Amino acid sequence: MTSTTATKGRSPRRAAPGAAGLLALTAGALAAGALAAGCGAGDGDTTTGKRLTLATQVAPDAASVEPFTNALGWTVTLSKAHLSIGPLHYFEGAPVTARRAPPGRAPSLLEQLARWAVPEAHAHPGHYQAGEARGLMAEPTSVDLLRGMTALAEADAVSGVVRSARFTFGAPPAGPFAAELDGHVVAVEGRAEKGDLARVFRARALAADVRSDATGQPAVEGCVFEEVFLDGPGVVTLVVKPAVWLDQVDFEEVAEGEGGAPVDLEPESQALRGFTRGLKKGTAYALSFAPGPPAELEEKGR
């Protein structure tokens, strides 16, 4: 699906579609892309637009499973990380965090041509150009990230280049951890330490806390999908990084609990605002593709 911007002379932008509308639009774009590619312009390319079915799995990054130190000097050890996952969309456009040439080095001719062909995404989500839709995992569920790799539903896709993705929080929560999420899309618990200070905390967020400024949906636009040309069956792996969620949280204002019970981050507190900002960062969600079956999941099921 291609994002559009209102310009002079055009009709005003419509209100952002709901979740069902987004799914319908993406499914339509996938079908249209496959049809257009199948009717090609006689260039002999029969691989782009081929219909595919991809396995999908999710896991935490290794840095979040072990104790980590955030940007404010707090060492955090997580004991729970529940996440409500909604649809995952895959696109050909460059991600929001597309790299520019390092300072002092002019971009190569190849880089210049690539930017001309597929405009580079800018830092602000409103400038993200998703481009053609390439895939959709549509079934919502919930996971405990600390349990390791978890299988998600299969994705419908069409072959072609993939560079970015949209991560959607499942609202309301569904799946095995829906009851524990209690209406929230994310719930993490753990212990934070800094010098002589220690806090046992619980950080939770509702769908309203993580709505995209660009679409109004509880989603993160322009996440990195490690660039790949989809051309056959395989597995998409979504890596979620709770360490990014908590990187800007100052736990000092969190009250000390009694008997080791976790204390919620207070509504409207700086700590909670830091947490919700982290949830909306595209760098907290990274996707990649590997051809063949999801071997790690098969081995766990033996």
N, C-alpha and C positions, 0 to 999 in steps of 0.2 A: 504494500500500500504506500502511496506517495503522499507525504504531507504537503499542504498547500498554505499559502499566505495570502491574506486579503490585500489587494492593491486597488489603486484608484480606478473607478469605473466598474469594478466587480461587485457582485452582491456581497453583503456582509457574511462573515463566517458563521456557519451553522453551529448550534450547540453541540458539544462533544457527544458521540453516541454512547449508549450504555454498553455493558459487557456483552450482551447478546448481539448488539449491533456490530461491535468490533469483531466478534467471531464470524458473523455473516459476511462482513466486508472482506476480512482476510481470506475466508474460504473462497469467496467470489474472485478475489485477486489471484489466488493460486490457480483456480480453474482457468481464468482468462489468460494467465501467463503460460500455462501449459498449452492451451489452444493456439495462442499466437505463435509460440515457438514451434509447434507442430506444423503450422502453416508456413514457416520460414520464408526467407526471401531468396531461396535458391542458392545459399552459400554452402550447402552441404553439411551444415552443423545439425546433427540429429540428436545430440546429447543434451542440449539445453532444453528444459521444459519437460523432461521425462518424469512421470509420476513415481514417487518413492514413498516407502514407509520406513521411518527411522525409530529405533528404540531410544528411550530417554532415561537418564538417571541423574540423581542429584547427590552432592556430597559437600561437606565443609572443607575449607582449605586447611592444610596441616597447621598453619600458624595459629588458627583459632582454637584448635583442639587442645593444644598445649597452652600453658600460661603465657600471656603476651603483655607487653607494656604499651599503653596508649600514649598519645601525643602529650598528655598532661602529666605523665609520670606515674600513672596508676598501673600496677601489675594486676591483671585480671585473670581469674581462673573460672571458667564456665562450668556449671553443673547441669544446665538445661538450655536447649536452644530449639524451641518449637517454631515452625514457620508454616504459614498457610500459603500454598502455591496455587496460582491461577494459571491461565493460558500463557504459553511461551510462544512468541512470534519470532520468526527468523527473516532477515531482510538482506538485500544486496548492498545497501548503502553503507558508507563508512561510519564507524561508531563515533560517539561524542568525543571520545578521548583519542581520536586519530592522531598519530604522531606527526609533528612537523620536523623539518630538517634541524639538527642540533645547531645552537648558536655558532656563528662563524663559518658554517658550511652552507654553500648554496645548494638548493635542491638539484638533483640530477635531472637529465632530460627525461628519463623514464618516470621519475616522480612527478615532474611537471605535467607530462602527458596523462598520468593516472589521475591527477587532481582535476585536469580538464575534463576527462571522461566521466569520473565520479567525484563530484565536489566533496571536498573534505569537510567533515562535521566541525562545528565550532564548539566552544566551551559551554555556551548556553543551550539548554535543551530545546528552546524554541527554534534554533537554527538547524536542528537535526533533520537530515533528509534521508528517510528510510529507504526510498527506492522501491524496487520490485519485492513483493512478498515471496519468500522461498519456502516457508514451512510454518506449521502450527501444531503444537501440542495443546489440546483443548480441554483435557479433563482435570478439574481441580482436585487437590488432595492436601494433606498436611503431613509433615515429617518432623522427626526429632533429629536435627543435624548431627548431634553428637553420637548417634548410633552408626555413623559412617555412611557408605553408599546405599542409596535407596532407589528402587526402580519406580519410574513414573510411567504414565501411559505412552503409547506410541504416538508419533507425530506424522501427519500427512505433509508431504513436501514435493517440490519439483526440483529437478536438477538445475544447477547453475551456481554462480558465485554467491557465497554468504559472507558477510562482514560484520553484521550487527544484529542485535536482538532487543525485544521488549520483554522485560520480566514483569509479570503481573501478580500482585498479592491476591490470594483467593478470598473473596468477601461475598457472603459470610463463609467462615471456615467450613471445610468438608474433610472427610477422611478420618483416619484413626486417632488424630490428636485434636479433633474439633472441640470435644468437650473440655479438654484441658486449656485450650486457647480461650474459651469462654467469650466468644465474640471478637477477640482480638486477631490480628493477622500475624503478629509476632509476639513471642514471650520468651525472654531469656532470663536466667538466674545465674548467680555466681558470687564470687568474693573478690573484692578489690582492695589492694593494699598499697600504701605509700608511706614509707617511713614507719612511724609508730601508729599510723591510722589504719583501720580496717573496717570495711563495710560489706555486709551481706545484702545483696540487692536483687530486685526484680524489675526488669524494664519491659514494658508492654506498649503496643501501639494499635490503634484502630485504623480501619481503612481510611477514615477522614484525615488521619495524620500523615498519610503517605500518598496523597493524591498528586498526580503530576501537574505542574504548572502549565504544561503544554496541552494536555488532553482532558484534565479533570478526572482521570481515572486513577485508581490505586495501582500505579504502574511506574516502572523506571524505564525511560526511553534511551535508546542508543547505547546499550551495553555492548561490550566487546564480544564478538563471536570470532574466534581465531580464524582468519581468512582461509577459506577452503572452497574448492569446486565440488559440490555434491554431484555424484554421478553413479551412486549405487547404494545398497543397504549398508547400515552402520549404526553407530550409537552416538547420540548427542549427550554430552556431560555438562551439567550446570554445576559450577563450583560457587558456593555462597561463602562470604567472608564476614562472619560476625565481628571480627576484630575491626573492620572498617565501620560497622554500626556503632561501636563503642569508642572509637578513636578520640572523639572530642567531648567525652563525658567526664565532668569533674565530680567525683563521688563524694567530695568533702561535705556537700550540702545534704547528702542523704542521711537520714536519721539512723542512729545505731539501734539495731533490733534487739529484742529480748530473746534469750535462749537460742540464738543462732537462726531465728526465723528471718527470711528475706523481707526487706522493706522496699515498697514500691517507690519509683522515682515520682516525685510530686507533680501533679498537673501544673503546667505553666512554668515549671522550674527550668533553670538553665541546663540542668542535667538531662531532663526529658527532651528539651529542644535539641540538645546536642545529639541525643540518640535518634530522634526522628530525622534530623538532617543526615545522619549516617545511613539510615535505611534508604534514603532517596538517592544516594550516590551510586552512579553506574559502576564505579570500580568495585562495589561489593558483590557484583554478579558477573561471572566470566563463563563463557560457553566455548566448547570445542567439539569437533567431530572426529571420530575414528572409524574407518571402514571395518566391516565384519561384525560379528555378534558382540554383545556386552560381556566380555569374558569374565570380568571380575564378579559380575552378578551370577553368572552360571556356576562359577567355582563355589560361591557362598551357598548356592542351592543344592550342592551335591552332598 
